[in-house]
Amino acid sequence: MDASKLSSLSKAATDEKIGEFWDSHDFTDFDADAPDVEFEIVCTVPIAADLFSAIERQACHQGVQVEALVNRWLRQKLAEQTAV
């Protein structure tokens, strides 16, 4: 089999063989060779449609994205609660 089609760590050519490899190995044995990655965790919180529309209007009025405005408001509210 072409070496470019092999799994980079296990050198296995099939999903089954890759699975067998990881059944008997721990990723922490290889993490020094793994590149660092950055990621963002995104979560959703359901809110009422009319409330979201009002937030959208306020964000547009302030010239920011909804996410930025909500994050700012939440940070401010948490700071207020922490100060109490």
PDB file of N, CA, C and O in Angstrom:
ATOM      1  N   MET A   1       0.837  -1.189   0.000  1.00  0.00           N
ATOM      2  CA  MET A   1       0.000   0.000   0.000  1.00  0.00           C
ATOM      3  C   MET A   1       0.877   1.247   0.000  1.00  0.00           C
ATOM      4  O   MET A   1       1.961   1.260   0.584  1.00  0.00           O
ATOM      5  N   ASP A   2       0.398   2.279  -0.655  1.00  0.00           N
ATOM      6  CA  ASP A   2       1.092   3.572  -0.726  1.00  0.00           C
ATOM      7  C   ASP A   2       1.256   4.141   0.689  1.00  0.00           C
ATOM      8  O   ASP A   2       0.289   4.205   1.447  1.00  0.00           O
ATOM      9  N   ALA A   3       2.456   4.545   1.035  1.00  0.00           N
ATOM     10  CA  ALA A   3       2.740   5.054   2.376  1.00  0.00           C
ATOM     11  C   ALA A   3       1.911   6.286   2.713  1.00  0.00           C
ATOM     12  O   ALA A   3       1.639   6.529   3.889  1.00  0.00           O
ATOM     13  N   SER A   4       1.500   7.071   1.722  1.00  0.00           N
ATOM     14  CA  SER A   4       0.716   8.278   1.986  1.00  0.00           C
ATOM     15  C   SER A   4      -0.695   7.939   2.456  1.00  0.00           C
ATOM     16  O   SER A   4      -1.394   8.808   2.976  1.00  0.00           O
ATOM     17  N   LYS A   5      -1.121   6.699   2.283  1.00  0.00           N
ATOM     18  CA  LYS A   5      -2.460   6.300   2.702  1.00  0.00           C
ATOM     19  C   LYS A   5      -2.461   5.644   4.075  1.00  0.00           C
ATOM     20  O   LYS A   5      -3.517   5.258   4.577  1.00  0.00           O
ATOM     21  N   LEU A   6      -1.291   5.513   4.686  1.00  0.00           N
ATOM     22  CA  LEU A   6      -1.203   4.910   6.005  1.00  0.00           C
ATOM     23  C   LEU A   6      -1.477   5.951   7.079  1.00  0.00           C
ATOM     24  O   LEU A   6      -1.201   7.137   6.899  1.00  0.00           O
ATOM     25  N   SER A   7      -2.027   5.487   8.202  1.00  0.00           N
ATOM     26  CA  SER A   7      -2.214   6.359   9.346  1.00  0.00           C
ATOM     27  C   SER A   7      -0.848   6.860   9.808  1.00  0.00           C
ATOM     28  O   SER A   7       0.115   6.094   9.846  1.00  0.00           O
ATOM     29  N   SER A   8      -0.759   8.138  10.158  1.00  0.00           N
ATOM     30  CA  SER A   8       0.544   8.736  10.467  1.00  0.00           C
ATOM     31  C   SER A   8       1.213   8.140  11.696  1.00  0.00           C
ATOM     32  O   SER A   8       2.439   8.035  11.721  1.00  0.00           O
ATOM     33  N   LEU A   9       0.468   7.749  12.703  1.00  0.00           N
ATOM     34  CA  LEU A   9       1.079   7.199  13.905  1.00  0.00           C
ATOM     35  C   LEU A   9       1.104   5.682  13.906  1.00  0.00           C
ATOM     36  O   LEU A   9       2.139   5.074  14.178  1.00  0.00           O
ATOM     37  N   SER A  10      -0.028   5.073  13.605  1.00  0.00           N
ATOM     38  CA  SER A  10      -0.103   3.618  13.704  1.00  0.00           C
ATOM     39  C   SER A  10       0.486   2.908  12.493  1.00  0.00           C
ATOM     40  O   SER A  10       0.805   1.720  12.554  1.00  0.00           O
ATOM     41  N   LYS A  11       0.628   3.635  11.402  1.00  0.00           N
ATOM     42  CA  LYS A  11       1.063   3.061  10.120  1.00  0.00           C
ATOM     43  C   LYS A  11       0.085   1.990   9.628  1.00  0.00           C
ATOM     44  O   LYS A  11       0.438   1.135   8.816  1.00  0.00           O
ATOM     45  N   ALA A  12      -1.137   2.053  10.127  1.00  0.00           N
ATOM     46  CA  ALA A  12      -2.166   1.096   9.730  1.00  0.00           C
ATOM     47  C   ALA A  12      -2.863   1.578   8.472  1.00  0.00           C
ATOM     48  O   ALA A  12      -2.966   2.780   8.226  1.00  0.00           O
ATOM     49  N   ALA A  13      -3.341   0.625   7.674  1.00  0.00           N
ATOM     50  CA  ALA A  13      -3.954   0.953   6.397  1.00  0.00           C
ATOM     51  C   ALA A  13      -5.476   0.879   6.432  1.00  0.00           C
ATOM     52  O   ALA A  13      -6.134   1.298   5.479  1.00  0.00           O
ATOM     53  N   THR A  14      -6.043   0.356   7.510  1.00  0.00           N
ATOM     54  CA  THR A  14      -7.504   0.240   7.581  1.00  0.00           C
ATOM     55  C   THR A  14      -7.991   0.823   8.895  1.00  0.00           C
ATOM     56  O   THR A  14      -7.232   0.949   9.856  1.00  0.00           O
ATOM     57  N   ASP A  15      -9.272   1.177   8.923  1.00  0.00           N
ATOM     58  CA  ASP A  15      -9.865   1.690  10.157  1.00  0.00           C
ATOM     59  C   ASP A  15      -9.764   0.653  11.274  1.00  0.00           C
ATOM     60  O   ASP A  15      -9.509   0.998  12.429  1.00  0.00           O
ATOM     61  N   GLU A  16      -9.962  -0.604  10.928  1.00  0.00           N
ATOM     62  CA  GLU A  16      -9.892  -1.670  11.925  1.00  0.00           C
ATOM     63  C   GLU A  16      -8.502  -1.751  12.549  1.00  0.00           C
ATOM     64  O   GLU A  16      -8.376  -1.884  13.766  1.00  0.00           O
ATOM     65  N   LYS A  17      -7.469  -1.672  11.731  1.00  0.00           N
ATOM     66  CA  LYS A  17      -6.092  -1.744  12.230  1.00  0.00           C
ATOM     67  C   LYS A  17      -5.752  -0.495  13.055  1.00  0.00           C
ATOM     68  O   LYS A  17      -5.035  -0.581  14.052  1.00  0.00           O
ATOM     69  N   ILE A  18      -6.265   0.652  12.639  1.00  0.00           N
ATOM     70  CA  ILE A  18      -6.062   1.872  13.422  1.00  0.00           C
ATOM     71  C   ILE A  18      -6.713   1.702  14.792  1.00  0.00           C
ATOM     72  O   ILE A  18      -6.123   2.058  15.812  1.00  0.00           O
ATOM     73  N   GLY A  19      -7.928   1.156  14.813  1.00  0.00           N
ATOM     74  CA  GLY A  19      -8.623   0.901  16.075  1.00  0.00           C
ATOM     75  C   GLY A  19      -7.850  -0.042  16.972  1.00  0.00           C
ATOM     76  O   GLY A  19      -7.745   0.187  18.177  1.00  0.00           O
ATOM     77  N   GLU A  20      -7.306  -1.107  16.389  1.00  0.00           N
ATOM     78  CA  GLU A  20      -6.505  -2.058  17.164  1.00  0.00           C
ATOM     79  C   GLU A  20      -5.277  -1.370  17.755  1.00  0.00           C
ATOM     80  O   GLU A  20      -4.903  -1.620  18.901  1.00  0.00           O
ATOM     81  N   PHE A  21      -4.655  -0.498  16.957  1.00  0.00           N
ATOM     82  CA  PHE A  21      -3.482   0.237  17.445  1.00  0.00           C
ATOM     83  C   PHE A  21      -3.851   1.058  18.669  1.00  0.00           C
ATOM     84  O   PHE A  21      -3.164   0.991  19.688  1.00  0.00           O
ATOM     85  N   TRP A  22      -4.943   1.842  18.581  1.00  0.00           N
ATOM     86  CA  TRP A  22      -5.305   2.719  19.691  1.00  0.00           C
ATOM     87  C   TRP A  22      -5.888   1.953  20.864  1.00  0.00           C
ATOM     88  O   TRP A  22      -5.918   2.476  21.978  1.00  0.00           O
ATOM     89  N   ASP A  23      -6.352   0.728  20.649  1.00  0.00           N
ATOM     90  CA  ASP A  23      -6.787  -0.102  21.776  1.00  0.00           C
ATOM     91  C   ASP A  23      -5.609  -0.479  22.662  1.00  0.00           C
ATOM     92  O   ASP A  23      -5.787  -0.767  23.846  1.00  0.00           O
ATOM     93  N   SER A  24      -4.422  -0.479  22.102  1.00  0.00           N
ATOM     94  CA  SER A  24      -3.251  -0.904  22.870  1.00  0.00           C
ATOM     95  C   SER A  24      -2.222   0.221  23.078  1.00  0.00           C
ATOM     96  O   SER A  24      -1.127  -0.038  23.578  1.00  0.00           O
ATOM     97  N   HIS A  25      -2.556   1.451  22.705  1.00  0.00           N
ATOM     98  CA  HIS A  25      -1.646   2.588  22.879  1.00  0.00           C
ATOM     99  C   HIS A  25      -2.398   3.755  23.506  1.00  0.00           C
ATOM    100  O   HIS A  25      -3.626   3.817  23.449  1.00  0.00           O
ATOM    101  N   ASP A  26      -1.663   4.662  24.093  1.00  0.00           N
ATOM    102  CA  ASP A  26      -2.231   5.846  24.715  1.00  0.00           C
ATOM    103  C   ASP A  26      -1.711   7.078  23.966  1.00  0.00           C
ATOM    104  O   ASP A  26      -0.516   7.179  23.687  1.00  0.00           O
ATOM    105  N   PHE A  27      -2.596   7.996  23.646  1.00  0.00           N
ATOM    106  CA  PHE A  27      -2.194   9.179  22.895  1.00  0.00           C
ATOM    107  C   PHE A  27      -1.107   9.968  23.612  1.00  0.00           C
ATOM    108  O   PHE A  27      -0.268  10.598  22.967  1.00  0.00           O
ATOM    109  N   THR A  28      -1.117   9.938  24.939  1.00  0.00           N
ATOM    110  CA  THR A  28      -0.112  10.714  25.665  1.00  0.00           C
ATOM    111  C   THR A  28       1.303  10.226  25.389  1.00  0.00           C
ATOM    112  O   THR A  28       2.271  10.941  25.647  1.00  0.00           O
ATOM    113  N   ASP A  29       1.423   9.008  24.864  1.00  0.00           N
ATOM    114  CA  ASP A  29       2.748   8.529  24.462  1.00  0.00           C
ATOM    115  C   ASP A  29       3.253   9.244  23.209  1.00  0.00           C
ATOM    116  O   ASP A  29       4.441   9.187  22.892  1.00  0.00           O
ATOM    117  N   PHE A  30       2.351   9.912  22.503  1.00  0.00           N
ATOM    118  CA  PHE A  30       2.692  10.550  21.226  1.00  0.00           C
ATOM    119  C   PHE A  30       2.470  12.053  21.219  1.00  0.00           C
ATOM    120  O   PHE A  30       2.782  12.714  20.229  1.00  0.00           O
ATOM    121  N   ASP A  31       1.935  12.611  22.308  1.00  0.00           N
ATOM    122  CA  ASP A  31       1.523  14.017  22.271  1.00  0.00           C
ATOM    123  C   ASP A  31       2.674  15.005  22.133  1.00  0.00           C
ATOM    124  O   ASP A  31       2.437  16.158  21.771  1.00  0.00           O
ATOM    125  N   ALA A  32       3.896  14.603  22.405  1.00  0.00           N
ATOM    126  CA  ALA A  32       5.025  15.512  22.216  1.00  0.00           C
ATOM    127  C   ALA A  32       5.216  15.841  20.736  1.00  0.00           C
ATOM    128  O   ALA A  32       5.714  16.913  20.392  1.00  0.00           O
ATOM    129  N   ASP A  33       4.820  14.919  19.869  1.00  0.00           N
ATOM    130  CA  ASP A  33       4.942  15.137  18.428  1.00  0.00           C
ATOM    131  C   ASP A  33       3.724  15.819  17.823  1.00  0.00           C
ATOM    132  O   ASP A  33       3.752  16.260  16.674  1.00  0.00           O
ATOM    133  N   ALA A  34       2.667  15.900  18.603  1.00  0.00           N
ATOM    134  CA  ALA A  34       1.423  16.479  18.090  1.00  0.00           C
ATOM    135  C   ALA A  34       1.517  18.002  18.089  1.00  0.00           C
ATOM    136  O   ALA A  34       2.031  18.592  19.039  1.00  0.00           O
ATOM    137  N   PRO A  35       1.027  18.639  17.032  1.00  0.00           N
ATOM    138  CA  PRO A  35       1.066  20.106  16.999  1.00  0.00           C
ATOM    139  C   PRO A  35       0.071  20.700  18.002  1.00  0.00           C
ATOM    140  O   PRO A  35      -0.986  20.121  18.253  1.00  0.00           O
ATOM    141  N   ASP A  36       0.417  21.853  18.568  1.00  0.00           N
ATOM    142  CA  ASP A  36      -0.524  22.560  19.428  1.00  0.00           C
ATOM    143  C   ASP A  36      -1.641  23.111  18.564  1.00  0.00           C
ATOM    144  O   ASP A  36      -1.412  23.536  17.432  1.00  0.00           O
ATOM    145  N   VAL A  37      -2.841  23.102  19.098  1.00  0.00           N
ATOM    146  CA  VAL A  37      -3.982  23.635  18.365  1.00  0.00           C
ATOM    147  C   VAL A  37      -4.724  24.614  19.262  1.00  0.00           C
ATOM    148  O   VAL A  37      -4.691  24.514  20.488  1.00  0.00           O
ATOM    149  N   GLU A  38      -5.377  25.541  18.632  1.00  0.00           N
ATOM    150  CA  GLU A  38      -6.244  26.467  19.341  1.00  0.00           C
ATOM    151  C   GLU A  38      -7.656  26.228  18.861  1.00  0.00           C
ATOM    152  O   GLU A  38      -7.884  25.964  17.681  1.00  0.00           O
ATOM    153  N   PHE A  39      -8.599  26.318  19.774  1.00  0.00           N
ATOM    154  CA  PHE A  39      -9.984  26.149  19.394  1.00  0.00           C
ATOM    155  C   PHE A  39     -10.855  27.011  20.284  1.00  0.00           C
ATOM    156  O   PHE A  39     -10.455  27.435  21.368  1.00  0.00           O
ATOM    157  N   GLU A  40     -12.024  27.248  19.806  1.00  0.00           N
ATOM    158  CA  GLU A  40     -12.981  28.057  20.538  1.00  0.00           C
ATOM    159  C   GLU A  40     -14.185  27.193  20.834  1.00  0.00           C
ATOM    160  O   GLU A  40     -14.701  26.503  19.954  1.00  0.00           O
ATOM    161  N   ILE A  41     -14.625  27.232  22.066  1.00  0.00           N
ATOM    162  CA  ILE A  41     -15.819  26.479  22.443  1.00  0.00           C
ATOM    163  C   ILE A  41     -17.019  27.393  22.252  1.00  0.00           C
ATOM    164  O   ILE A  41     -17.070  28.502  22.784  1.00  0.00           O
ATOM    165  N   VAL A  42     -17.967  26.912  21.494  1.00  0.00           N
ATOM    166  CA  VAL A  42     -19.174  27.675  21.229  1.00  0.00           C
ATOM    167  C   VAL A  42     -20.344  26.915  21.829  1.00  0.00           C
ATOM    168  O   VAL A  42     -20.494  25.713  21.612  1.00  0.00           O
ATOM    169  N   CYS A  43     -21.162  27.617  22.576  1.00  0.00           N
ATOM    170  CA  CYS A  43     -22.354  26.986  23.130  1.00  0.00           C
ATOM    171  C   CYS A  43     -23.568  27.833  22.756  1.00  0.00           C
ATOM    172  O   CYS A  43     -23.454  29.010  22.414  1.00  0.00           O
ATOM    173  N   THR A  44     -24.694  27.212  22.832  1.00  0.00           N
ATOM    174  CA  THR A  44     -25.920  27.933  22.505  1.00  0.00           C
ATOM    175  C   THR A  44     -26.831  27.961  23.729  1.00  0.00           C
ATOM    176  O   THR A  44     -26.886  27.015  24.515  1.00  0.00           O
ATOM    177  N   VAL A  45     -27.526  29.054  23.858  1.00  0.00           N
ATOM    178  CA  VAL A  45     -28.495  29.214  24.929  1.00  0.00           C
ATOM    179  C   VAL A  45     -29.793  29.680  24.281  1.00  0.00           C
ATOM    180  O   VAL A  45     -29.828  30.741  23.658  1.00  0.00           O
ATOM    181  N   PRO A  46     -30.846  28.905  24.420  1.00  0.00           N
ATOM    182  CA  PRO A  46     -32.100  29.340  23.797  1.00  0.00           C
ATOM    183  C   PRO A  46     -32.671  30.574  24.516  1.00  0.00           C
ATOM    184  O   PRO A  46     -32.755  30.618  25.744  1.00  0.00           O
ATOM    185  N   ILE A  47     -33.053  31.553  23.725  1.00  0.00           N
ATOM    186  CA  ILE A  47     -33.711  32.735  24.280  1.00  0.00           C
ATOM    187  C   ILE A  47     -34.948  33.030  23.434  1.00  0.00           C
ATOM    188  O   ILE A  47     -35.062  32.576  22.296  1.00  0.00           O
ATOM    189  N   ALA A  48     -35.846  33.780  23.997  1.00  0.00           N
ATOM    190  CA  ALA A  48     -37.091  34.130  23.305  1.00  0.00           C
ATOM    191  C   ALA A  48     -36.771  34.940  22.044  1.00  0.00           C
ATOM    192  O   ALA A  48     -35.849  35.756  22.037  1.00  0.00           O
ATOM    193  N   ALA A  49     -37.539  34.703  20.987  1.00  0.00           N
ATOM    194  CA  ALA A  49     -37.301  35.359  19.701  1.00  0.00           C
ATOM    195  C   ALA A  49     -37.393  36.879  19.809  1.00  0.00           C
ATOM    196  O   ALA A  49     -36.600  37.596  19.200  1.00  0.00           O
ATOM    197  N   ASP A  50     -38.358  37.370  20.582  1.00  0.00           N
ATOM    198  CA  ASP A  50     -38.502  38.823  20.708  1.00  0.00           C
ATOM    199  C   ASP A  50     -37.317  39.440  21.463  1.00  0.00           C
ATOM    200  O   ASP A  50     -36.907  40.560  21.160  1.00  0.00           O
ATOM    201  N   LEU A  51     -36.771  38.717  22.437  1.00  0.00           N
ATOM    202  CA  LEU A  51     -35.599  39.199  23.153  1.00  0.00           C
ATOM    203  C   LEU A  51     -34.387  39.224  22.222  1.00  0.00           C
ATOM    204  O   LEU A  51     -33.601  40.171  22.246  1.00  0.00           O
ATOM    205  N   PHE A  52     -34.241  38.190  21.407  1.00  0.00           N
ATOM    206  CA  PHE A  52     -33.124  38.150  20.466  1.00  0.00           C
ATOM    207  C   PHE A  52     -33.232  39.291  19.461  1.00  0.00           C
ATOM    208  O   PHE A  52     -32.226  39.910  19.114  1.00  0.00           O
ATOM    209  N   SER A  53     -34.430  39.570  18.999  1.00  0.00           N
ATOM    210  CA  SER A  53     -34.624  40.680  18.052  1.00  0.00           C
ATOM    211  C   SER A  53     -34.221  42.007  18.679  1.00  0.00           C
ATOM    212  O   SER A  53     -33.605  42.846  18.022  1.00  0.00           O
ATOM    213  N   ALA A  54     -34.565  42.198  19.939  1.00  0.00           N
ATOM    214  CA  ALA A  54     -34.193  43.434  20.632  1.00  0.00           C
ATOM    215  C   ALA A  54     -32.672  43.528  20.781  1.00  0.00           C
ATOM    216  O   ALA A  54     -32.095  44.605  20.631  1.00  0.00           O
ATOM    217  N   ILE A  55     -32.033  42.406  21.075  1.00  0.00           N
ATOM    218  CA  ILE A  55     -30.572  42.389  21.190  1.00  0.00           C
ATOM    219  C   ILE A  55     -29.936  42.687  19.841  1.00  0.00           C
ATOM    220  O   ILE A  55     -28.958  43.432  19.766  1.00  0.00           O
ATOM    221  N   GLU A  56     -30.483  42.109  18.772  1.00  0.00           N
ATOM    222  CA  GLU A  56     -29.970  42.389  17.426  1.00  0.00           C
ATOM    223  C   GLU A  56     -30.053  43.876  17.106  1.00  0.00           C
ATOM    224  O   GLU A  56     -29.109  44.454  16.567  1.00  0.00           O
ATOM    225  N   ARG A  57     -31.177  44.492  17.437  1.00  0.00           N
ATOM    226  CA  ARG A  57     -31.337  45.923  17.173  1.00  0.00           C
ATOM    227  C   ARG A  57     -30.313  46.738  17.961  1.00  0.00           C
ATOM    228  O   ARG A  57     -29.715  47.678  17.436  1.00  0.00           O
ATOM    229  N   GLN A  58     -30.119  46.367  19.224  1.00  0.00           N
ATOM    230  CA  GLN A  58     -29.156  47.096  20.059  1.00  0.00           C
ATOM    231  C   GLN A  58     -27.742  46.916  19.530  1.00  0.00           C
ATOM    232  O   GLN A  58     -26.959  47.865  19.507  1.00  0.00           O
ATOM    233  N   ALA A  59     -27.414  45.706  19.107  1.00  0.00           N
ATOM    234  CA  ALA A  59     -26.077  45.446  18.553  1.00  0.00           C
ATOM    235  C   ALA A  59     -25.865  46.265  17.287  1.00  0.00           C
ATOM    236  O   ALA A  59     -24.802  46.854  17.094  1.00  0.00           O
ATOM    237  N   CYS A  60     -26.868  46.302  16.431  1.00  0.00           N
ATOM    238  CA  CYS A  60     -26.781  47.088  15.196  1.00  0.00           C
ATOM    239  C   CYS A  60     -26.602  48.567  15.535  1.00  0.00           C
ATOM    240  O   CYS A  60     -25.790  49.257  14.918  1.00  0.00           O
ATOM    241  N   HIS A  61     -27.358  49.047  16.510  1.00  0.00           N
ATOM    242  CA  HIS A  61     -27.271  50.447  16.938  1.00  0.00           C
ATOM    243  C   HIS A  61     -25.855  50.777  17.438  1.00  0.00           C
ATOM    244  O   HIS A  61     -25.347  51.874  17.203  1.00  0.00           O
ATOM    245  N   GLN A  62     -25.223  49.809  18.134  1.00  0.00           N
ATOM    246  CA  GLN A  62     -23.871  50.024  18.664  1.00  0.00           C
ATOM    247  C   GLN A  62     -22.784  49.672  17.659  1.00  0.00           C
ATOM    248  O   GLN A  62     -21.602  49.919  17.900  1.00  0.00           O
ATOM    249  N   GLY A  63     -23.188  49.092  16.529  1.00  0.00           N
ATOM    250  CA  GLY A  63     -22.217  48.747  15.498  1.00  0.00           C
ATOM    251  C   GLY A  63     -21.333  47.560  15.849  1.00  0.00           C
ATOM    252  O   GLY A  63     -20.173  47.499  15.442  1.00  0.00           O
ATOM    253  N   VAL A  64     -21.888  46.615  16.606  1.00  0.00           N
ATOM    254  CA  VAL A  64     -21.136  45.416  16.990  1.00  0.00           C
ATOM    255  C   VAL A  64     -21.958  44.173  16.646  1.00  0.00           C
ATOM    256  O   VAL A  64     -23.155  44.254  16.372  1.00  0.00           O
ATOM    257  N   GLN A  65     -21.291  43.036  16.668  1.00  0.00           N
ATOM    258  CA  GLN A  65     -22.002  41.778  16.438  1.00  0.00           C
ATOM    259  C   GLN A  65     -22.790  41.408  17.687  1.00  0.00           C
ATOM    260  O   GLN A  65     -22.430  41.792  18.800  1.00  0.00           O
ATOM    261  N   VAL A  66     -23.858  40.666  17.492  1.00  0.00           N
ATOM    262  CA  VAL A  66     -24.696  40.228  18.614  1.00  0.00           C
ATOM    263  C   VAL A  66     -23.847  39.499  19.650  1.00  0.00           C
ATOM    264  O   VAL A  66     -23.988  39.741  20.849  1.00  0.00           O
ATOM    265  N   GLU A  67     -22.972  38.611  19.199  1.00  0.00           N
ATOM    266  CA  GLU A  67     -22.152  37.824  20.120  1.00  0.00           C
ATOM    267  C   GLU A  67     -21.276  38.724  20.989  1.00  0.00           C
ATOM    268  O   GLU A  67     -21.122  38.483  22.186  1.00  0.00           O
ATOM    269  N   ALA A  68     -20.702  39.765  20.378  1.00  0.00           N
ATOM    270  CA  ALA A  68     -19.845  40.686  21.118  1.00  0.00           C
ATOM    271  C   ALA A  68     -20.648  41.432  22.181  1.00  0.00           C
ATOM    272  O   ALA A  68     -20.192  41.591  23.313  1.00  0.00           O
ATOM    273  N   LEU A  69     -21.826  41.883  21.817  1.00  0.00           N
ATOM    274  CA  LEU A  69     -22.667  42.626  22.747  1.00  0.00           C
ATOM    275  C   LEU A  69     -23.105  41.743  23.915  1.00  0.00           C
ATOM    276  O   LEU A  69     -23.033  42.155  25.073  1.00  0.00           O
ATOM    277  N   VAL A  70     -23.554  40.537  23.608  1.00  0.00           N
ATOM    278  CA  VAL A  70     -24.004  39.628  24.662  1.00  0.00           C
ATOM    279  C   VAL A  70     -22.845  39.271  25.584  1.00  0.00           C
ATOM    280  O   VAL A  70     -23.010  39.245  26.804  1.00  0.00           O
ATOM    281  N   ASN A  71     -21.676  38.996  25.015  1.00  0.00           N
ATOM    282  CA  ASN A  71     -20.515  38.690  25.851  1.00  0.00           C
ATOM    283  C   ASN A  71     -20.161  39.859  26.755  1.00  0.00           C
ATOM    284  O   ASN A  71     -19.838  39.663  27.927  1.00  0.00           O
ATOM    285  N   ARG A  72     -20.218  41.080  26.218  1.00  0.00           N
ATOM    286  CA  ARG A  72     -19.915  42.268  27.023  1.00  0.00           C
ATOM    287  C   ARG A  72     -20.906  42.395  28.175  1.00  0.00           C
ATOM    288  O   ARG A  72     -20.514  42.620  29.320  1.00  0.00           O
ATOM    289  N   TRP A  73     -22.198  42.248  27.863  1.00  0.00           N
ATOM    290  CA  TRP A  73     -23.220  42.370  28.888  1.00  0.00           C
ATOM    291  C   TRP A  73     -23.067  41.298  29.967  1.00  0.00           C
ATOM    292  O   TRP A  73     -23.206  41.581  31.157  1.00  0.00           O
ATOM    293  N   LEU A  74     -22.784  40.087  29.548  1.00  0.00           N
ATOM    294  CA  LEU A  74     -22.623  39.007  30.524  1.00  0.00           C
ATOM    295  C   LEU A  74     -21.411  39.242  31.421  1.00  0.00           C
ATOM    296  O   LEU A  74     -21.471  39.012  32.628  1.00  0.00           O
ATOM    297  N   ARG A  75     -20.306  39.703  30.820  1.00  0.00           N
ATOM    298  CA  ARG A  75     -19.118  40.013  31.627  1.00  0.00           C
ATOM    299  C   ARG A  75     -19.415  41.119  32.645  1.00  0.00           C
ATOM    300  O   ARG A  75     -19.007  41.042  33.804  1.00  0.00           O
ATOM    301  N   GLN A  76     -20.137  42.150  32.185  1.00  0.00           N
ATOM    302  CA  GLN A  76     -20.486  43.251  33.084  1.00  0.00           C
ATOM    303  C   GLN A  76     -21.366  42.749  34.232  1.00  0.00           C
ATOM    304  O   GLN A  76     -21.151  43.112  35.388  1.00  0.00           O
ATOM    305  N   LYS A  77     -22.340  41.928  33.914  1.00  0.00           N
ATOM    306  CA  LYS A  77     -23.256  41.418  34.939  1.00  0.00           C
ATOM    307  C   LYS A  77     -22.504  40.522  35.921  1.00  0.00           C
ATOM    308  O   LYS A  77     -22.737  40.597  37.127  1.00  0.00           O
ATOM    309  N   LEU A  78     -21.623  39.694  35.427  1.00  0.00           N
ATOM    310  CA  LEU A  78     -20.838  38.837  36.324  1.00  0.00           C
ATOM    311  C   LEU A  78     -19.924  39.672  37.219  1.00  0.00           C
ATOM    312  O   LEU A  78     -19.751  39.355  38.396  1.00  0.00           O
ATOM    313  N   ALA A  79     -19.346  40.722  36.675  1.00  0.00           N
ATOM    314  CA  ALA A  79     -18.489  41.603  37.476  1.00  0.00           C
ATOM    315  C   ALA A  79     -19.302  42.271  38.586  1.00  0.00           C
ATOM    316  O   ALA A  79     -18.834  42.397  39.717  1.00  0.00           O
ATOM    317  N   GLU A  80     -20.517  42.697  38.256  1.00  0.00           N
ATOM    318  CA  GLU A  80     -21.400  43.308  39.260  1.00  0.00           C
ATOM    319  C   GLU A  80     -21.724  42.304  40.362  1.00  0.00           C
ATOM    320  O   GLU A  80     -21.693  42.648  41.544  1.00  0.00           O
ATOM    321  N   GLN A  81     -22.029  41.088  39.989  1.00  0.00           N
ATOM    322  CA  GLN A  81     -22.399  40.059  40.961  1.00  0.00           C
ATOM    323  C   GLN A  81     -21.216  39.662  41.835  1.00  0.00           C
ATOM    324  O   GLN A  81     -21.383  39.348  43.013  1.00  0.00           O
ATOM    325  N   THR A  82     -20.028  39.676  41.256  1.00  0.00           N
ATOM    326  CA  THR A  82     -18.818  39.312  41.996  1.00  0.00           C
ATOM    327  C   THR A  82     -18.465  40.403  43.005  1.00  0.00           C
ATOM    328  O   THR A  82     -17.947  40.115  44.084  1.00  0.00           O
ATOM    329  N   ALA A  83     -18.747  41.652  42.648  1.00  0.00           N
ATOM    330  CA  ALA A  83     -18.421  42.782  43.517  1.00  0.00           C
ATOM    331  C   ALA A  83     -19.343  42.865  44.726  1.00  0.00           C
ATOM    332  O   ALA A  83     -18.995  43.498  45.723  1.00  0.00           O
ATOM    333  N   VAL A  84     -20.496  42.244  44.654  1.00  0.00           N
ATOM    334  CA  VAL A  84     -21.487  42.345  45.752  1.00  0.00           C
ATOM    335  C   VAL A  84     -21.081  41.520  46.936  1.00  0.00           C
ATOM    336  O   VAL A  84     -21.793  41.489  47.940  1.00  0.00           O
TER     337      VAL A  84
END
